[in-house]
């Protein structure tokens, strides 16, 4: 799957995830990959699934929530961003502590995600 993401074969993976919701836990692993192409592809995959109104958004959110506690700021920020894209209210309890994160980028991603989920203008408080 990582190879598909790195090669930009996004359409195939969108179809695969839509057809087989048991794949959603793999998002956690893919987003944590060391290769930037895989991480960017994972973000594009989640964005595409959300745009298509994939019926399994709750599974995607559940897969990403543990990443909010990662020791890696980039992973916390990416997960926060994607949870905002998914827009599930069950992500809010995990996102709110990141509003006080030590990392400015993480705080910003969390604030935008919370605003997006709550339906307000992103970045406005």
C-alpha positions in Angstrom: 0.0 0.0 0.0 2.8 2.4 0.8 4.2 1.8 -2.7 0.8 2.7 -4.2 0.8 5.9 -2.2 4.3 6.8 -3.1 3.6 6.2 -6.7 0.5 8.4 -6.6 -2.0 5.6 -7.4 -4.6 7.2 -5.2 -7.7 6.2 -7.1 -7.0 2.5 -6.6 -6.6 2.9 -2.8 -9.8 5.1 -2.5 -11.7 2.2 -4.1 -10.0 -0.4 -2.0 -10.7 1.5 1.3 -14.3 2.2 0.3 -14.9 -1.5 -0.5 -13.0 -2.9 2.5 -13.4 -0.9 5.8 -11.1 -3.4 7.6 -8.2 -1.5 6.0 -8.8 1.7 8.0 -6.4 0.8 10.8 -3.6 0.8 8.3 -3.9 4.6 8.1 -2.1 4.9 11.4 0.9 3.0 10.1 0.9 4.7 6.7 0.8 8.2 8.2 3.7 7.3 10.4 5.9 6.1 7.5 9.3 7.7 7.2 8.9 8.4 3.5 7.3 11.8 2.8 5.6 10.5 -0.3 3.8 7.9 1.7 2.7 10.4 4.3 1.5 12.9 1.7 -0.3 10.1 -0.1 -2.0 9.0 3.1 -3.2 12.6 3.6 -4.5 12.7 0.0 -6.2 9.4 0.6 -8.0 10.5 3.7 -9.0 13.8 2.0 -10.3 11.9 -1.1 -12.3 9.5 1.1 -13.8 12.5 3.0 -14.6 14.3 -0.2 -16.4 11.3 -1.5 -18.4 11.0 1.7 -16.9 7.5 2.5 -19.3 5.8 4.8 -16.5 4.7 7.1 -15.3 8.0 8.4 -15.7 6.8 12.0 -13.2 4.0 11.3 -10.7 6.5 9.8 -11.0 8.8 12.8 -10.6 5.8 15.2 -7.4 4.8 13.4 -5.9 8.3 13.6 -6.8 9.3 17.2 -3.9 7.4 18.8 -1.5 9.5 16.7 -2.5 12.6 18.6 -0.3 11.2 21.5 2.7 10.5 19.4 6.1 11.8 20.5 6.6 13.1 17.0 5.2 16.6 16.5 4.8 16.2 12.8 2.7 13.1 13.4 0.5 14.8 16.0 0.0 17.7 13.6 -0.8 15.6 10.6 -3.3 13.5 12.5 -4.9 16.6 13.9 -5.3 18.0 10.4 -6.8 14.8 9.0 -9.2 14.5 11.9 -10.4 18.0 11.0 -10.8 16.9 7.4 -12.8 13.8 8.5 -14.9 16.1 10.8 -16.1 13.6 13.4 -17.1 15.1 16.7 -15.6 12.1 18.6 -12.2 13.5 17.7 -12.7 16.6 19.8 -11.6 15.2 23.2 -8.4 14.1 21.6 -7.8 17.3 19.7 -8.5 19.8 22.5 -5.4 19.0 24.6 -3.3 19.7 21.5 -4.4 23.4 21.7 -1.7 23.7 24.4 0.9 21.6 22.7 4.6 22.6 23.0 4.8 22.7 19.2 3.3 25.7 17.4 2.4 23.8 14.2 0.6 21.2 16.3 -1.4 23.8 18.1 -2.3 25.5 14.8 -3.4 22.2 13.2 -5.4 21.3 16.3 -7.1 24.7 16.4 -8.1 24.5 12.7 -9.4 20.9 13.2 -11.5 21.9 16.2 -12.9 24.9 14.4 -13.7 22.8 11.3 -15.4 20.1 13.3 -17.4 22.6 15.3 -18.5 24.3 12.1 -16.8 27.7 12.7 -14.3 29.5 10.6 -10.9 27.8 10.7 -8.3 29.9 12.5 -10.8 32.3 14.1 -11.3 32.3 17.8 
